[in-house]
Amino acid sequence: MAQNNRDVVPSVVVDPDQYREVLDKLAKIDEKIEFVSAEIAQRQGKKIGRDIGVLYGVCGGLILVLAYYLLAVA
């Protein structure tokens, strides 16, 4: 594939309408992938938020119980 000691790069001619169709399909696929990854991230965020809320609740409850015992005993 060399002409006059130069490499020839193969080229392809594509119908512009078909090219746009392929780009539209790729855009739709990309949009679906982004949507699914956003949903997954949102679910993980909800789980982390729930866990942090439980920890804050336990800590708050312990503080209230300790304050009650300290004030009731004293």
C-alpha positions in Angstrom: 0.0 0.0 0.0 2.8 2.4 -0.6 3.0 4.7 -3.5 6.3 6.5 -4.2 7.6 5.4 -0.7 4.6 7.2 1.1 2.0 5.5 3.2 -1.5 5.8 1.9 -4.2 6.2 4.5 -7.4 4.4 3.5 -10.4 6.6 3.4 -14.1 5.8 3.3 -16.9 7.9 1.9 -20.1 7.7 3.9 -23.5 9.1 3.1 -24.1 12.1 5.4 -27.6 10.9 6.3 -26.4 7.6 7.4 -23.6 9.3 9.3 -26.1 11.5 11.2 -28.3 8.4 11.9 -25.3 6.7 13.5 -24.4 9.8 15.5 -28.0 10.1 16.7 -28.0 6.5 17.8 -24.7 6.9 19.6 -26.1 10.1 21.3 -29.2 8.1 22.5 -27.0 5.3 23.8 -24.8 7.8 25.6 -27.8 9.5 27.2 -29.1 6.1 28.5 -25.7 5.3 30.0 -25.5 8.7 31.7 -29.1 8.2 33.1 -28.3 4.7 34.5 -25.0 5.9 36.0 -26.8 8.8 37.6 -29.5 6.5 39.1 -26.8 4.2 40.5 -25.0 7.2 42.1 -28.3 8.5 43.5 -29.0 5.1 45.1 -25.6 5.0 46.6 -26.0 8.5 48.0 -29.3 7.5 49.6 -27.7 4.5 51.3 -24.8 6.6 52.6 -27.2 9.3 53.8 -29.3 6.7 55.6 -26.2 5.3 57.3 -25.0 8.7 58.4 -28.5 9.6 59.7 -28.6 6.4 61.7 -25.2 7.2 63.2 -26.3 10.8 64.1 -29.5 9.4 65.6 -27.6 6.9 67.8 -25.1 9.6 68.9 -27.9 12.0 69.7 -29.7 9.4 71.7 -26.7 8.5 73.7 -26.0 12.1 74.5 -29.6 12.5 75.7 -29.5 9.4 77.8 -26.2 10.4 79.3 -27.5 13.9 80.0 -30.6 12.5 81.7 -28.6 10.1 83.9 -26.1 12.8 84.8 -28.9 15.3 85.7 -31.2 12.8 87.4 -28.5 11.2 89.5 -26.9 14.5 90.5 
